Amino acid sequence: MQMNPYLSFNGDCEAAFKFYERCLDAKLGEMFRYGGSPMADYAPADWAGKIMHGSLTIGDRLVMGADVVPDKYEEPKGISLSLHIKNTDEAERVFQELSQDGSVMMPLQKTFWAERFGVVMDRFRIPWLVNCEGTDHPTTQ
């Protein structure tokens, strides 16, 4: 069995996935559009270019998503995507990029369990937990 997150977007799935591709060093997968698909009749006429189903690989995890038609879209609630990053410089870079035009819920900072931890909602309204164990620094025993 395998579990993969499926993200819902309000018409900006392609922009989000391209942003994640750059920010998270992810790899874009297939992007199917409403236009010309069996789902075309279920979307507004001006949504032919919107994403009916897309995929993206972040690290070794597949993330899927779609533009949900306007009358069915709901902002994500009760979920977060959790990134585990080993290098503190990389964690800081990723957190900074995700927070651009988004909302920082908890600043990236040292915690009792991690060198860095922070919570951000990106500009696409997707919540992220950024956790960094900080293995780029020697540990003392």
C-alpha positions in Angstrom: 0.0 0.0 0.0 1.1 3.5 -0.7 -0.3 6.9 0.4 0.3 10.1 -1.5 -1.0 13.6 -0.8 -3.5 15.1 -3.2 -3.7 18.9 -3.1 -6.6 21.0 -4.2 -6.0 24.4 -5.8 -8.3 27.3 -6.7 -7.2 27.6 -10.3 -3.4 27.9 -9.7 -2.2 24.3 -9.6 0.2 24.7 -12.5 1.8 27.8 -10.9 2.0 26.1 -7.6 3.7 23.0 -9.0 6.1 25.0 -11.0 6.9 27.0 -7.8 7.5 23.8 -5.9 9.6 22.4 -8.7 12.0 25.4 -8.3 11.7 25.9 -4.6 11.9 22.3 -3.5 14.1 20.9 -6.3 11.1 18.8 -7.3 10.4 17.1 -10.6 7.2 17.8 -12.5 5.2 14.8 -13.7 2.3 14.6 -16.0 -0.1 17.5 -16.2 -3.6 16.8 -17.7 -5.8 19.7 -18.5 -9.6 19.9 -18.5 -9.7 20.9 -22.1 -10.1 17.9 -24.4 -10.7 15.5 -21.5 -13.8 13.7 -20.4 -14.0 16.2 -17.5 -14.2 19.2 -19.8 -18.0 19.5 -19.4 -17.7 19.6 -15.6 -15.5 22.7 -15.6 -16.2 26.3 -16.6 -15.7 27.0 -20.3 -12.7 29.2 -19.5 -11.0 26.4 -17.6 -9.7 24.4 -20.6 -6.1 25.2 -19.6 -6.5 24.5 -15.9 -5.1 21.3 -14.4 -7.5 18.4 -14.1 -4.8 16.2 -12.6 -1.1 16.8 -12.1 1.9 15.2 -10.3 5.1 16.3 -8.8 7.9 14.3 -7.1 9.4 15.9 -4.0 12.4 13.9 -2.9 11.2 10.3 -3.2 7.5 11.2 -2.6 4.8 11.7 -5.2 2.4 14.6 -4.7 -0.6 15.0 -6.9 -3.1 17.8 -7.3 -5.7 19.5 -9.4 -7.6 22.7 -9.9 -10.9 22.2 -8.3 -13.8 23.8 -10.1 -14.7 27.1 -8.3 -18.0 26.0 -6.8 -16.4 22.9 -5.3 -13.1 24.3 -4.0 -12.4 24.4 -0.3 -9.2 25.8 1.3 -7.1 23.0 3.0 -7.9 22.5 6.7 -6.5 20.2 9.2 -3.6 19.0 7.1 0.0 20.1 6.6 2.8 18.8 4.3 5.9 18.1 6.4 9.4 18.6 4.9 12.4 17.0 6.7 15.6 18.7 5.7 19.0 17.7 7.0 20.9 21.0 6.2 20.0 24.1 8.2 21.0 26.5 5.3 18.7 24.5 3.0 15.9 24.6 5.6 16.2 28.3 5.9 16.2 28.8 2.1 13.2 26.6 1.6 11.3 28.3 4.5 12.1 31.7 3.1 10.9 30.8 -0.4 7.7 29.1 0.9 6.9 32.2 3.0 7.1 34.7 0.1 3.6 36.1 -0.3 2.4 33.5 2.2 1.9 33.6 6.0 4.4 32.5 8.6 2.5 30.7 11.3 5.6 29.9 13.4 9.0 31.4 12.5 11.8 28.9 11.6 13.8 28.5 14.9 15.7 26.1 17.1 13.4 23.9 19.2 14.0 21.2 21.7 13.7 18.5 19.0 15.3 20.2 16.0 17.9 22.6 14.9 15.2 24.4 13.0 11.4 24.1 12.9 8.8 26.4 11.4 5.3 26.5 10.0 4.3 28.5 6.9 1.3 28.7 4.7 2.5 29.4 1.2 0.8 31.8 -1.3 -1.3 28.9 -2.7 -2.8 28.4 0.8 -0.9 25.0 1.4 0.4 24.6 4.9 4.0 23.4 5.4 6.0 22.2 8.4 9.7 22.6 7.9 11.8 20.4 10.2 15.6 20.3 10.2 17.5 17.9 12.3 20.7 19.9 11.5 23.1 17.1 10.6 25.3 19.6 9.0 26.6 20.5 12.5 28.6 18.1 14.6 26.7 16.7 17.5 28.2 16.3 21.0 27.6 13.1 23.0 
